Amino acid sequence: MHRITFLFVPVLALSVVTFGQVANLRGLAASAPRPGIDWPQFRGIAAAGIAEGFSLPTTWNATDGTNVIWKTPVPGLGLSSPIVWGNDLFISTSISGKKDAGLRVGLYGDVQPVVDDTPHEWRVYALDKKTGAVKWQQTAYTGVPKIKRHTKASHANSTLATDGERIIAFFGSEGLYAYDLQGRLLWKKDLGVLDAGWFTAPEMQWETGSSPVLHDGMVVIQADVQKGSFLAMFDAKDGREVWRVERNDVPTWSTPTIHSVKGRAQILVNGMRQVGAYDFKTGKEIWKLAGGGDIPVPTPVVSDGLVYVTNAHGPQSPVYAIKETATGDVSLKPDTTSNEGVAWSVPRVGGYMCTPLIYKGLAYIVRYNGVLNVFDARTGENKYTQRLGGATSAFTSSPVANDGRVYIASEDGQVFVLKAGPAYEVLAMNEMATPVLATPAISEGRLLLRTQDQVMAIGRK
């Protein structure tokens, strides 16, 4: 019998997203994101989770305000991550008709969805990055949610994406939306009911979590659901569908990543049956790999010619380092850890919720229970395995890095600051005193944290 240890709806690994160079397309004036300043999607530029050039503080105090620049309440329950373009921060949320949304954090195995048939509001907010002031807000949709969510999810799991011209919001069954940076609705598109949940028990609806990707004037959506899974591209200018390909996979909550190989843009996706790469222009499959976990969440990440993919639910729980030049079926044969397409792999150490961090030649894999595995990114050699000491909950937020430090947040709001390197060294543990499931953004020396009910800017005053 398949043994379930920790099972809940994936929300963030969240979800998101990648961003290659943004080019002019049919008169659009979008520009490339600026490293250290812009954080245009989940995990920032190229989904790497790294922003250098402006140093963050190591310690802060969310209670007495030490190194806290501002706090801004955000109504409702949204577990999407903040994004940044210039001086603007954007966030999404879903507001229930109930006062208590019923978020439940921690290590548990309850798979039942939340029953809440009250009308909800799906909103997009713009904040001033320097002050936290709300610049504008827009309601995208109002109604009773079309599918249910898990107790560790929201109806606004997917992180927004921007190219400096427009903001793309994906609310699953409630639709796909495009706004300009002043909050004007440009277009919207109904993608139908997208039923995501545990594939072995379809009645356990957990809500969608994959985030949109903006690249070269196009929006890419990965919608792996109970029936009719697909990968699709839409014109960011007007929402026109450019192509759509079917995917033979179970529901996933992973965000695609876009990466160019020898001038050819590829769309990288996680999955259980169909980890792989697709041609950006046509949607044609380039390579595929079977054998991921059965609840895929983390986003693929690329560094120095290797594509890093991990999953942790199911017996295999793998970490894969796949060559960016792979073609065809690169699935591993039994009892093998590499082949012509796979540089290295390690079983049973994969991350469940958290997207990998590849930083200064090391691969950081954060497991759901707070165990951190650090590998040589080129060879797969294990440098250390260490439980994050003092953690009292599960880990859903993905790690990010800045100035030789790695930042990892637990669901209970404990933010660990590690010295990057081949040895385990904790520089600080900062208590947020409120749940943190969203992945932070980094911009111009500010760590922008989304908690259960607010956005907080951490930085030197």
Buried (B, 14 or more C-beta within 10 A) or exposed (E): EEEEEBBBBBBBBBBBBBBBBBEEBEEBEBBBBBBBBBBBBBBBBBBBBBBEEBEBBBEBBBEEEEBBBBBBEBBBBBBBBBBBBBBBBBBBBBBBEEEEBEBBBBBEEEBEBBEBEEEBBBBBBBBBBEEBEEBBBBEBBEEEBBBBBBBBBBBBBBBBBBBBBBBBBBBBBBBBBBBEBEBEEBBBBEBEBBBBBBBEEEEBBBBBBBBBBBBBBBBBBBBBBBEEBBBBBBBBBEBEEBBEBEBEBBBBBBBBBBBBBEEEBBBBBBBBBBBBBBBBEEBEBBBBBBBBBBBBBBBBBBBEEBBBBBBBBBEBBBBBBBBBEBEEEBBBEEEEBBBEBBBBBBBEBBBBBBBBBBBEBBBBBBBBBBBBBBBBBBEBEEBEBBEBEEBEBBBBBBBBBBBBBBBBBBBBBBBBBBEBBEEBEEEBBBBBEBBBBBBBBBBBBBBBBBBBBBBBBBBEE
